[in-house]
Amino acid sequence: MSDKSVIEVHDLYKLYRLGSNVVRALDGVDFTIGEGEFCAIVGPSGSGKSTLLNMMAGLEKPTKGEVIIEGQHLEKMNENQLVKLRREKVGFIFQSFNLLPTLNAAENVALPLTFRGMPKRLRIKRAILALNMVGLKNHMKHKPLQMSGGQQQRVGVARALVVNPAIIFADEPTGNLDSSTSGEVMDLLQKVVREHNKTVVMVTHDDKLAQFADRIFHIIDGKIFKIEEKGKDRGIQ
């Protein structure tokens, strides 16, 4: 990991009104994530972890506070600027794979490049390179239903990588996989971070999976109460 910070979150709040009650989905969150760092955000259902991921991806606006991605303030951007930033700097990995059943692996991986107006021949070439990176060079013509869950999620990782993003956001990326396959996907994410210097931010409810990360942010009731680093951890006062 380098000293360069890629994501900065300052004094972040997200409040929802439910009838006469105010729910603090995020309640004053602060942290910085460096280039080439693998971070996990861990917490039970309703703790605020998915809201936090959505804020960092510019999918939700904060009630108060700042989210800065590579020096750009997300809270000051309009929707078109946010779409452009996500398209150029961010890759996403989802729990449900989100692959199109009628497209083969290479075509699914190439999909984000169509939004950039890249010619088809170049798109497929880039997609094949990304599939090689995740160990699926022999599956490029396979459609999702011809692949196992683990292979489908590898296609999902390749699709996130194909845009050469600075940051990959992974939302419960192994939620639909068994424990053995989950470990393989986590090994792959670690490899992506190490070999390609990507910054990965993963949301999970599974403490065991979080151990693959360099740092673990523990969140409950919208507050980060502990940041755990390999071999040490510190509570937030």
Helices and strands as residue ranges (DSSP letters): E 5-18, E 21-34, E 38-42, H 49-56, E 64-69, E 72-73, G 74-76, H 79-89, E 90-93, H 105-114, H 120-133, G 137-139, G 144-146, H 149-161, E 167-171, H 179-196, E 199-204, H 207-210, E 215-220, E 223-229, E 232-235
